[in-house]
């Protein structure tokens, strides 16, 4: 696997707060939770 890259993007404060709560409930950091979310969507798109 290649080296990890950093992606910076803007997000609504309320949306970030909600996502962080979901990540914490899953026992993950927000960064890790978002990475897994993106991985699942990429895999799903590849199947279609």
N, C-alpha and C positions, 0 to 999 in steps of 0.2 A: 504494500500500500504506500502511496506517496505521502510526503510530509503534509501535515495539516496546514490549512490556510485560514487566515482570519477574514471574516466578512463583517463589515460594518453596515448597518442599515437603521433607518428610523422606524420607530413603532409608537403607536399611541400609548400613553402612560397607562391607561386603564387596561388595554389589551395585554401589555407587558405584565401587569399585576396579576391578571387572570392566568396567563401562561405560567408565571412563576409559581402560583398556587398549585396548578396541575403538575408541574415538574416536582415540586416538593412532595406532593401526595404520592408521586411515583418513586420517591427516593432518589431523585436525580437533580443535577444542577440544571439551570435554565439552558445553558449552552448544550449540555448533553441531551436534554429532552428535545430541543429544537433539531439537533443533528439526527436523532432517531426519527423524528417526524419527517424530515426531508428524505432520509433513506427509505422509509416506507413508501412515501409518495413517488419517489423515483422508481422503486421496484414495481409499484402498482402500474405506473405509466408504461413501463417496459413490457408488461404483460398484455397491455391493450393494443 
